[in-house]
Amino acid sequence: MAIFPPAADADDEMEGLQDEVSSAMIDVDGGRRLSRASIRFFQTETSSRRLSLASIGKGTGISTRDLVASLALDVCEHNLIGDDGKVRDEFILQRQSVNRPANLTKIPLLCDLTASSEITHVDGWVFTMLLLSGFAKMSSKIDELNIINVFPIADGDTGANMKVCLKLPTRNLLLYPSDNVLLAVSNMAADVLLNGQGNSGTILSHFFVSLAEEVREVKKPSLTVDEFASCLTRAGNKMDAAVPNPVEGTLLSVCRDACCGLESRGPYLSLGSMLSAWNGIAQAELALTPERLVVDGVKILEKAGVVDSGAQGFVYLIEGMHLASEGLLPNLMDASMFSSATFLAKDESTTPIKVDHLVIDSKFRFCTECVVLLRDGIEAKSVVDDIVSLTKDGFGDSIASVKAPAKERGDMVKIHLHTNDPEVFFDRLRPYSKDPTFKKEKVEDMLVMRDLMHGDDNFYCLGDAKFTIMGMCKYSLPPLDDMDELYTVPVFLVPSSTQEPIDLRFVSDTDACIALNNQRHKDTAIRYTTAASNPMQLKIEILSALSKGKPLLIFLMSIDKRISAIGRNTCTAIEMLEPEEKARIKVFIHGWGFNEAPFLMEAIKSAQEGATIDEAYQACKTIADRNYSFSSFMTSATVKKMLAWRPGLFPEGFAVEDGSFIGFGIPVTVRDEILTEFQRVGMLMTLQHKKQSIAEVQDAEVERILTDLRPGERIRSVLIMAVGRPDFGYKYVEKMKRAKVPMTDDVTISVYNAGMFACATSNWGDMTVQYIVDRD
């Protein structure tokens, strides 16, 4: 107790605290109720808490300060409120990492798989726990599966794709459990079909749809274990139909042989005996993949020193089921595996792996998928055969397909393909589709993904930078290696269906692709709104950045509250800091809306070159003032959304025709005059073109750029953010080059997919292009 100075009389202290509370309440917007998200709410609640303690201590001779100390004892470091009665920043920092959105907070124990020696039937609950067990094991091995991914291209996404394929389907089985095995398997198959990503996801879809077909043939709500094993065997026999040309030593062959191998080991009287046999067969088949996968006479897996990644992922599913039956799967009931941002501990058995990722390359850039609701009378086989015929002339490879019944009645077919021209693929499929919009589209740039996974690890290394960077990094930049020196302003997306904010910093590209596809259909589209981070959240992110011990450069579009809530709240957060912390911060205001990537990239470049924070600031300012310009390509749906959201950005009476494509932009040239912040904002929706197709808008924009550029001016940087269709961006670049748009010899061009943020601001097929123009 002696560590505190002598306390004031309790009555005096109470009176002072009451004055503090009163002044805080009067201070806030004319006495309105304090927001629970505001720093003043925290501090006022804290003052109330201290006031309550003062009342407790009154008449006892114990001061409030001493009472707080005596109650805290040795657990003070674990409390939200510090000795001074204020919120402890370090406590908030500790809690930040565990507060991530998750829809499934507790996993129900539908059956005890450790009693597998006594389980003789597979009903919906047993099936659900088996899938949960397999998913739990595979989820702990995602990094390993990405690393060992070398075939058909080393784009490092097999683990991520398999997780996305099974995450929501498994979660849905738990959220809506059924003891009917047919219903459980059917729900699983339908969800896997819609969520499957990449080659591995499509083949997994085929497996689960085939399994659902076989379970349906038995026509029983609960199967004996031997009947279930027979369904697995027959599903395995159907695997070769997933692709036109099955390749041995891959996910497809291991899935086929592991399931078909069950037939010779039966009959099975218990679940435990079947899982033990299935796991043994699967492990043996996996070990043979390096010997069996041969491409152009080369055993590529053996050369790379790995087994097939997709096959390994499937075997992890079976292994997880087997481990759970023996009580050896510690993360089985960990609901965090279904979180929007999962930070699962890696399996302790995972060891560093050295892999040669250059053993095989692909001549095709885009991993492309399409789910088509077939017109009446159209057979899935004829559609797949048509796509196969398209590939005979070198149009694409890695075809995989799966057919399943649709909820709307009729059939769906999902086709996966690697190609350089996704639009030709989609055009070929449109005549077969019942709806004008496909159930799902996906276009991923595999070469960018491969370079990101296995490129030069030091290319974006900022370890020696003299300052730290904070801005809209994860929402606006092209995909870069993880950079410890970059911090992202928290922004939240709020879906009308749940009203639960989603922290966009932790949403994967695959989750974004699913959400964007859902937005294209009336029956699955929902309204999204954005929510800015509050001052406390921003303060925590700023403190995290300052913990590097370096100056911090913060990027904002505006600090005017009429333009940007983020800018306003960031200023409030900075004011909450200690003087020494404030002195280490420099704020750069560019004024160009959410178009922040060029300025962030310039800051990164400056940091890599050893520039100071002041030098980087000046370089970014020069670009924002003189060299920056942009083009926006929007669908009519996006323009209508923007018109309803910010009508003041458009001229009075502005209208847009349904189905049209609109081009906005500012002159692509070096500016002689420095524009004010409000002038820049006012130019964001400067209309340039109204056309009937994205191709026509692109052509018109290339012509405009040729007119805008003055003698001696050349483009030195092009950043293209596409919503779902990066191939549109590459076609635009090709048009610029064919038209001989002046560019510097060292021009940098990046084309990349927009993330989940686009659900609120854009639509599928939109594209924003940002340029930096130099003058000789």
Buried (B, 14 or more C-beta within 10 A) or exposed (E): EEEEEEBBEBEEBBEEBBEBBEEBBEEBEEEEEBEEBBBBBBBBBBBBBBBEBBEEBBEEEBBBBBBBBEEBEEEBEEEEBBBEBBBBBEBBBEEBEEEBBBBBEEBEEBBBBBEBBEBBBBBBBBBBBBBBBBBBBBBBBBBBBBBBBBBBBBBBBBBBBBBBBBBBBBBBBBEEBBBBBBBBBBBBBBBBBBBBBBBBBBBBBBBBBBBBBBBBEBEBBBBBBBBBBBBBBBBBBBBBBBBBEBBBBBBBBBBBBBBBBBBEBBEBEBBBBBBBBBBBBBBBBBEBBBEBBBBEEEBBBBBBBBBBBBBBBBBBBBBBBBBBBBEEBEBBEBBBBBBBBBEBEEBEEEEEEEBBBEBBEBEBBBBBBBBBBBBEEBEBEEBBEBBBEBBEEEBBBBBBBBBBBBEEEBBBBBBBBBBBBBBBBBEBBEEBBBEEBBBBBBBBBBBBBBBBBBEEEEEBBBEEBBBBBBBBBBBBBBBBEEBEBBBBBBBBBBBEEEEEBBBBBBBBBBBBBBBBBBBBEEEEEEEBEBBBBBBBBBBBBBBBBBEBEBBBBBBBBBBBEEBBBBBBBBBBBBEBBEEEBEEBBBBBBBBBBBBBBBBBBBBBBBBBEEBEBEBBBEBBBEBBBBBBBBBBBBBBBBBBBBBEEEEEBBEEEEEBEEEBBBBBBBBBBBBEEEBEBEEBBEBBBBBBBBBEEBBBBBBBBBBBBBEBBEEEBBBBBBBBBBBBBBBBBBBBBEBBEEEEBBBBEEBBBBBBBBBBBBBBBBBBBBBBBBBBBBBE
